[in-house]
Amino acid sequence: MKRSIFFALSCLTTLTINVCASELTAVKAGSVSYKAPRESKADNVSYKLPEETAAFRPGPNLEIVQNNCTACHSADYIAIQPRGPKFKRDFWQAEVNKMIKVYGAQIDEADAGKIVEYLAQTY
């Protein structure tokens, strides 16, 4: 049975690899490898991933943000969001809600508030 694995490379780039269960052989910073099953006629494939271009800013609850948000996207995605006085707590609350309800982010309710606090104070 095939499943899709998504690797967020940056805010603008996503690599999708369709693999059979447990055939992804290496995932680490800088590379992704896929070894085709013996019975498959597919070739083995390797990709070099780009280096991170942004980092999360220091702030309250940074570790919670890193543990939750980077499961799906890099800090680049946050860095390109709108800025200014009207893009504070309400804006970030809506963004976190969207990540949970629309994109299926597995964020605990207790962590969601801490993520919003971090984003509102830091960006």
Secondary structure, DSSP 8 states (H G I E B T S, - for coil): -EEEEEEE-SSS-EEEEEEETT-EEEEETTEEEE---TT-----EEEE-----------TTHHHHHHHHTTT--HHHHHTS--STTSSHHHHHHHHHHHHHTT-----HHHHHHHHHHHHHH-
